[in-house]
Amino acid sequence: MNQRSLFALCLLFSGAPFWSAKTIAQSTTRSQGTTQLPIKVVQPQRLPDDDLPAARSPLGIPGDYKPWISKLKNGELLIVAFANSGKGELAECALFWRSRDGGRTWGPREERRDLHGREFALSCLADGTLIMTCHILARDVFNGAGHAYSKVFRSTDGGRVWSAMRIGPEGFPAGGRTAADWTAVEIDAPHNPGKKVTLLGVSVSHGKEKAPSSVYLWSSRDSGATWDKSLNPDTKGWIDVDGFFCQSTTYVAASGRILHPVRVDRTGPHWLLPEQKDLPKSQVGDQGDRSMLWYSDDNGKTWQKHKDGGRFGTYGEMYPRFLRLADGRLLLTFTVRSTPKDGYPLGLRAILSYDDGDTWEFKRDRLVIEYQNQGPSGGSFGNTVQLADGTLVSCYSYRKADNKTHVEAVRWRLPPSNPN
């Protein structure tokens, strides 16, 4: 019996439907130009060595960039991205697409000119509240501060009406470029069983020597309506170009341990890997940044580097997003922004942890979700959600030969692991 047949048999006995590339494609409207480019498995070990069927739905128009997907409490899927809505000037705003059928079809592109900024990221809290972070560039016409800063949006109606709050300038150095974690997370409220506390990390970017005193872990007991901004966590004096909570995500394991990858800048003091004696000549700009994994066992008050000095992938691998799957595995979706080492172009990748994030393998069982990018950059930036039937839906952006970025969503299914 070949591996694909074994995979189908496993799904049959698990009660989950097996989708071929053809049946997945048929579940999406043809008007969206669905493609069936499969997901690749590199160096399979615990996963089958077959390609994974996938149905890809192009969204939006050329120039749309860096999407993020969230599953709302009512089951609806919401993707947010951004684009420049200005005419000859920079005026970036949010874009929304919605799906009510698990990503088979998507509603129209919705340009939200009331939501200014870029690199939006969505978190859906247990009660359905949406927390969305972004930053706005200094030259954006809607930024009157004279420098970039970050914002937090909040919605209690599924993302139709939003309130907005600027991060800073209070509590940060004058002219400080404030930053926010992409994800808000929830922990059990101490001494209050059944209640949740929402945490959101904020910091200063490009602050360097001021970074240790300008990092905060905000907390909220009312789903982000109000925030306690007082906690200055111990980050062991972390200093780099990017702040401790900046262009990254946070994950709360079942044990209560909090994991947080930190972006490590190519020009900073932490970038060079131990085995590297000289700077890799192929790395240029921030495309070559890497990630470092930290953890906290006291609800974010103090932080330590994870195993192997916090090593988390290699150069050019960043933008990590975590998803705990229904079967207990932890999926990490991340972006390869330079010098890919898996034989495919820049794009979106994923790997699995079988012990809730304690150990990771970046080379084996590596899933190549998106590999259509042309040129030295493209964004990717995507993440993944899981539906009730086990279906996974990921989103990403990539650059075509027209030198414009394009957004897509992809439906796929992760096979069970081989216990041997």
C-alpha positions as CSV (number, residue, x, y, z in Angstrom):
1,M,0.0,0.0,0.0
2,N,1.5,3.4,-1.0
3,Q,1.6,6.3,1.3
4,R,-1.3,8.2,-0.3
5,S,-3.5,5.2,0.0
6,L,-2.5,4.8,3.6
7,F,-3.2,8.5,4.2
8,A,-6.7,8.1,2.6
9,L,-7.4,5.0,4.7
10,C,-6.3,6.8,7.9
11,L,-8.7,9.7,7.2
12,L,-11.5,7.3,6.3
13,F,-11.3,5.5,9.6
14,S,-10.9,8.8,11.5
15,G,-14.2,9.9,10.1
16,A,-12.6,12.9,8.3
17,P,-13.2,13.4,4.6
18,F,-10.3,12.9,2.2
19,W,-9.9,15.6,-0.4
20,S,-8.2,15.0,-3.6
21,A,-6.9,18.1,-5.5
22,K,-10.0,17.8,-7.8
23,T,-12.6,17.7,-5.0
24,I,-11.0,20.6,-3.1
25,A,-11.0,22.7,-6.3
26,Q,-14.6,21.9,-6.9
27,S,-15.5,23.3,-3.5
28,T,-14.4,26.8,-4.5
29,T,-16.2,29.0,-7.1
30,R,-14.6,28.9,-10.5
31,S,-15.1,32.7,-10.8
32,Q,-12.3,33.2,-8.4
33,G,-9.8,31.4,-10.6
34,T,-9.0,28.6,-8.2
35,T,-5.7,26.9,-8.8
36,Q,-4.6,23.5,-7.5
37,L,-0.8,24.0,-6.9
38,P,-0.1,21.5,-4.2
39,I,1.8,22.0,-0.9
40,K,5.2,20.3,-0.9
41,V,6.7,18.2,1.9
42,V,10.5,18.5,2.3
43,Q,12.5,15.7,3.9
44,P,9.5,13.8,5.1
45,Q,10.0,11.8,8.3
46,R,6.7,11.6,10.2
47,L,4.6,12.9,7.4
48,P,3.9,11.1,4.0
49,D,6.2,12.0,1.2
50,D,3.3,12.9,-1.2
51,D,2.3,16.4,-2.2
52,L,-0.7,17.7,-0.2
53,P,-3.7,18.7,-2.3
54,A,-4.6,22.4,-2.0
55,A,-7.2,24.8,-3.5
56,R,-5.9,28.4,-3.8
57,S,-8.2,31.4,-4.2
58,P,-6.8,34.7,-5.5
59,L,-8.1,37.7,-3.6
60,G,-8.1,41.4,-4.2
61,I,-6.1,43.4,-6.8
62,P,-2.4,43.8,-7.6
63,G,-0.6,45.7,-4.8
64,D,-2.6,44.2,-1.9
65,Y,-0.1,43.1,0.7
66,K,0.6,41.0,3.8
67,P,-2.6,39.3,4.8
68,W,-3.6,37.8,8.2
69,I,-6.5,35.4,8.7
70,S,-8.7,34.9,11.8
71,K,-11.6,32.5,12.6
72,L,-14.3,34.5,14.3
73,K,-16.5,33.1,17.1
74,N,-19.4,32.6,14.7
75,G,-17.2,30.5,12.4
76,E,-16.8,33.2,9.8
77,L,-13.3,33.7,8.4
78,L,-11.9,37.2,8.2
79,I,-8.7,38.2,6.3
80,V,-7.1,41.6,6.7
81,A,-4.4,43.0,4.5
82,F,-3.4,46.5,3.5
83,A,-2.9,48.7,0.4
84,N,-2.1,52.3,-0.4
85,S,-5.4,54.1,-1.1
86,G,-3.7,57.4,-1.8
87,K,-3.5,59.2,-5.2
88,G,0.1,60.1,-5.5
89,E,0.7,60.1,-1.7
90,L,1.0,57.4,0.9
91,A,-2.3,56.6,2.6
92,E,-2.3,53.0,3.7
93,C,-5.4,51.4,5.0
94,A,-6.9,48.0,5.9
95,L,-8.6,45.6,3.4
96,F,-11.1,42.9,4.5
97,W,-12.3,39.7,2.9
98,R,-14.9,37.4,4.5
99,S,-15.9,33.8,4.0
100,R,-18.9,32.1,5.5
101,D,-18.2,28.7,4.0
102,G,-14.8,27.9,5.4
103,G,-12.8,29.6,2.7
104,R,-14.5,27.9,-0.2
105,T,-15.7,31.3,-1.5
106,W,-14.9,34.8,-0.4
107,G,-16.8,38.0,-0.4
108,P,-15.8,41.2,-2.1
109,R,-12.6,43.2,-1.3
110,E,-13.6,45.8,1.3
111,E,-11.3,48.8,1.5
112,R,-11.5,50.4,5.0
113,R,-10.3,53.9,4.6
114,D,-11.2,54.5,8.3
115,L,-8.5,52.1,9.4
116,H,-5.1,53.6,8.7
117,G,-1.9,51.7,8.8
118,R,-0.1,48.6,7.6
119,E,0.7,45.0,8.6
120,F,-2.5,44.5,10.4
121,A,-2.9,41.3,12.6
122,L,-6.0,39.9,14.1
123,S,-6.6,38.0,17.4
124,C,-10.1,36.7,18.2
125,L,-10.6,36.4,22.0
126,A,-12.7,33.7,23.7
127,D,-15.7,36.0,23.9
128,G,-15.5,37.0,20.3
129,T,-13.8,40.3,20.7
130,L,-11.3,41.2,18.0
131,I,-8.0,42.8,18.8
132,M,-6.1,44.1,15.8
133,T,-2.7,45.7,15.8
134,C,-0.8,47.7,13.1
135,H,1.8,50.4,12.7
136,I,1.6,53.5,10.5
137,L,4.6,54.9,8.7
138,A,6.0,58.4,9.4
139,R,5.3,59.6,5.8
140,D,1.7,58.4,5.7
141,V,-0.7,61.3,5.3
142,F,-2.7,60.2,8.2
143,N,0.3,60.2,10.6
144,G,0.8,63.7,12.1
145,A,3.4,62.5,14.7
146,G,6.4,62.9,12.5
147,H,7.5,59.3,13.3
148,A,6.1,55.8,12.9
149,Y,4.1,54.4,15.8
150,S,1.7,51.5,16.4
151,K,-2.0,51.2,17.2
152,V,-4.4,48.8,18.7
153,F,-8.0,48.4,17.3
154,R,-10.9,46.6,19.0
155,S,-14.2,45.3,17.7
156,T,-17.1,43.6,19.4
157,D,-19.2,43.0,16.3
158,G,-17.0,40.8,14.1
159,G,-14.9,43.6,12.7
160,R,-17.5,46.0,11.3
161,V,-17.1,48.8,13.8
162,W,-13.7,49.5,15.4
163,S,-12.3,51.7,18.2
164,A,-8.7,52.7,17.9
165,M,-5.9,53.5,20.4
166,R,-2.4,54.8,19.7
167,I,0.5,53.1,21.5
168,G,2.4,56.0,23.1
169,P,3.7,58.6,23.3
170,E,3.1,58.3,27.1
171,G,5.5,55.8,28.6
172,F,8.0,56.0,25.8
173,P,11.0,58.1,24.8
174,A,10.2,61.3,23.0
175,G,9.8,60.5,19.3
176,G,9.8,56.8,20.1
177,R,8.8,54.5,17.3
178,T,6.4,52.3,19.3
179,A,5.7,48.7,18.3
180,A,3.2,46.0,19.3
181,D,3.1,42.3,19.3
182,W,1.0,41.0,16.4
183,T,-1.1,38.8,18.7
184,A,-3.0,39.3,21.9
185,V,-3.2,36.2,24.0
186,E,-5.3,35.0,27.0
187,I,-4.3,33.4,30.2
188,D,-6.3,32.2,33.2
189,A,-6.9,35.0,35.6
190,P,-5.0,34.5,38.8
191,H,-7.2,33.8,41.8
192,N,-10.3,34.1,39.6
193,P,-11.3,30.7,38.2
194,G,-13.1,30.7,34.8
195,K,-12.0,34.3,34.0
196,K,-9.4,35.3,31.4
197,V,-6.8,38.0,31.3
198,T,-5.8,39.4,27.9
199,L,-2.1,40.1,27.4
200,L,-0.5,42.3,24.7
201,G,3.2,43.1,24.4
202,V,4.3,46.6,23.4
203,S,7.8,48.1,23.1
204,V,9.9,50.6,21.3
205,S,11.6,49.9,18.0
206,H,14.8,51.5,16.9
207,G,15.3,52.5,20.6
208,K,18.3,50.3,21.3
209,E,19.7,51.4,24.7
210,K,16.2,52.5,25.8
211,A,14.7,49.1,24.9
212,P,14.9,47.4,28.3
213,S,13.0,50.2,30.0
214,S,10.5,50.7,27.2
215,V,9.0,47.3,27.0
216,Y,5.6,46.5,28.5
217,L,3.2,43.7,28.8
218,W,-0.3,45.2,28.9
219,S,-3.1,43.3,30.6
220,S,-6.8,43.6,30.4
221,R,-9.6,41.9,32.4
222,D,-12.4,43.2,30.0
223,S,-11.2,41.9,26.6
224,G,-9.2,45.0,25.7
225,A,-11.7,47.7,26.6
226,T,-9.2,49.0,29.2
227,W,-5.6,48.1,29.8
228,D,-3.2,48.0,32.8
229,K,0.0,49.3,31.2
230,S,2.3,49.1,34.2
231,L,4.2,45.8,33.8
232,N,7.7,46.3,32.6
233,P,8.8,42.7,32.2
234,D,12.4,41.5,32.7
235,T,13.7,40.8,29.2
236,K,17.3,40.3,30.4
237,G,18.4,43.6,29.0
238,W,17.4,42.8,25.5
239,I,18.7,45.4,23.1
240,D,18.3,45.2,19.3
241,V,17.0,47.3,16.4
242,D,13.6,45.9,16.8
243,G,11.9,45.9,20.2
244,F,11.2,42.7,22.2
245,F,7.5,42.8,21.3
246,C,7.8,43.9,17.7
247,Q,6.8,42.2,14.4
248,S,6.3,38.8,16.2
249,T,3.7,36.7,18.0
250,T,3.1,35.1,21.4
251,Y,1.7,31.7,22.2
252,V,0.4,30.2,25.5
253,A,1.0,26.5,25.8
254,A,-1.3,24.1,27.5
255,S,1.1,24.0,30.4
256,G,0.8,27.8,30.9
257,R,4.3,28.4,29.5
258,I,4.3,31.5,27.2
259,L,6.5,31.3,24.1
260,H,7.6,34.4,22.2
261,P,9.9,34.6,19.2
262,V,11.9,37.8,19.0
263,R,13.0,39.3,15.7
264,V,16.8,39.6,15.4
265,D,18.1,42.3,13.1
266,R,20.9,41.7,10.7
267,T,22.7,44.8,12.0
268,G,22.3,44.1,15.7
269,P,24.5,42.3,18.2
270,H,22.6,39.0,18.3
271,W,22.2,38.1,14.6
272,L,25.3,36.0,14.0
273,L,24.7,32.3,14.6
274,P,27.3,30.4,16.7
275,E,28.7,28.3,13.8
276,Q,29.1,31.4,11.6
277,K,32.5,33.0,11.9
278,D,32.0,35.7,9.2
279,L,29.0,37.6,8.1
280,P,27.1,35.8,5.3
281,K,27.7,37.9,2.2
282,S,24.4,36.9,0.7
283,Q,22.4,38.7,3.4
284,V,21.3,42.3,2.7
285,G,18.8,44.6,4.4
286,D,16.2,43.2,6.8
287,Q,15.4,40.3,4.5
288,G,18.2,38.4,6.3
289,D,16.8,38.9,9.8
290,R,16.2,35.8,11.9
291,S,14.2,34.7,14.9
292,M,15.1,33.8,18.5
293,L,12.7,32.0,20.8
294,W,12.1,33.1,24.4
295,Y,9.8,31.7,27.1
296,S,8.1,32.8,30.4
297,D,6.9,30.6,33.2
298,D,5.4,33.4,35.3
299,N,2.7,34.9,33.0
300,G,5.2,37.1,31.2
301,K,6.9,38.8,34.2
302,T,10.3,37.4,33.3
303,W,11.7,36.0,30.1
304,Q,14.5,33.5,29.2
305,K,16.0,32.3,26.0
306,H,14.7,28.9,24.9
307,K,17.0,25.9,24.1
308,D,20.3,26.3,22.2
309,G,20.5,30.0,23.0
310,G,17.0,30.6,21.7
311,R,17.9,29.5,18.2
312,F,14.7,29.3,16.1
313,G,15.4,28.6,12.4
314,T,18.1,30.3,10.4
315,Y,18.7,33.5,8.5
316,G,15.8,34.9,6.6
317,E,13.2,32.8,8.5
318,M,10.8,35.1,10.4
319,Y,7.2,36.2,10.9
320,P,6.3,33.2,13.0
321,R,2.6,32.4,13.8
322,F,1.4,29.6,16.1
323,L,-1.7,27.4,15.8
324,R,-2.5,24.5,18.2
325,L,-4.3,21.9,16.1
326,A,-7.2,19.9,17.3
327,D,-5.1,16.7,17.6
328,G,-2.6,18.5,19.9
329,R,0.2,19.2,17.4
330,L,1.5,22.8,17.2
331,L,1.8,24.2,13.8
332,L,4.2,27.0,13.1
333,T,3.6,29.0,10.0
334,F,6.5,31.3,9.0
335,T,8.0,33.2,6.1
336,V,11.2,32.6,4.2
337,R,12.3,36.1,3.2
338,S,15.8,35.4,1.8
339,T,18.2,32.6,0.8
340,P,15.8,29.6,1.1
341,K,17.5,26.3,1.8
342,D,14.7,23.9,1.0
343,G,14.9,24.2,-2.8
344,Y,11.9,26.5,-3.3
345,P,11.5,30.2,-3.9
346,L,10.8,32.7,-1.1
347,G,7.4,32.2,0.5
348,L,5.3,30.7,3.3
349,R,6.4,27.5,5.2
350,A,5.2,25.5,8.1
351,I,6.6,23.0,10.6
352,L,5.2,21.0,13.5
353,S,6.0,20.5,17.1
354,Y,4.8,17.4,18.8
355,D,5.4,18.6,22.4
356,D,3.5,21.9,22.4
357,G,6.5,24.0,21.3
358,D,9.3,22.5,23.5
359,T,11.2,21.2,20.5
360,W,11.2,22.1,16.8
361,E,12.6,20.6,13.6
362,F,13.1,23.1,10.8
363,K,14.5,20.8,8.2
364,R,12.4,17.6,8.3
365,D,8.7,17.5,7.6
366,R,8.9,21.0,6.3
367,L,5.8,22.1,4.5
368,V,6.2,24.5,1.6
369,I,2.8,26.3,1.5
370,E,3.6,29.0,-1.0
371,Y,6.4,29.0,-3.5
372,Q,5.2,31.2,-6.4
373,N,7.2,34.3,-5.5
374,Q,9.4,36.0,-8.2
375,G,12.2,38.3,-7.2
376,P,14.1,39.1,-4.0
377,S,11.0,40.0,-1.9
378,G,7.3,39.4,-1.8
379,G,6.0,39.5,1.7
380,S,4.3,36.1,2.4
381,F,3.5,37.2,6.0
382,G,0.7,34.6,6.2
383,N,-0.8,32.5,9.0
384,T,-3.2,29.5,9.3
385,V,-6.5,28.7,11.0
386,Q,-8.2,25.3,11.5
387,L,-11.9,24.6,10.9
388,A,-14.1,22.3,12.9
389,D,-13.7,19.5,10.3
390,G,-9.9,19.7,10.4
391,T,-9.5,21.8,7.2
392,L,-6.7,24.3,7.3
393,V,-6.9,27.7,5.7
394,S,-3.8,29.8,5.2
395,C,-3.2,33.2,3.5
396,Y,-0.2,34.8,2.0
397,S,1.1,37.4,-0.4
398,Y,3.6,37.0,-3.1
399,R,5.2,38.9,-6.0
400,K,4.5,38.0,-9.6
401,A,6.5,38.9,-12.7
402,D,4.5,42.2,-12.9
403,N,6.5,43.2,-9.8
404,K,3.3,43.6,-7.9
405,T,2.2,41.8,-4.8
406,H,-0.9,39.5,-4.8
407,V,-2.9,38.0,-2.0
408,E,-4.3,34.4,-1.9
409,A,-6.0,32.0,0.5
410,V,-5.4,28.3,0.4
411,R,-7.5,25.4,1.8
412,W,-5.6,22.2,2.6
413,R,-5.4,19.4,5.1
414,L,-2.6,18.1,7.2
415,P,-2.1,14.3,7.1
416,P,-1.7,12.4,10.4
417,S,1.8,11.7,11.6
418,N,3.4,8.4,11.1
419,P,4.0,7.0,14.6
420,N,7.1,5.2,13.3
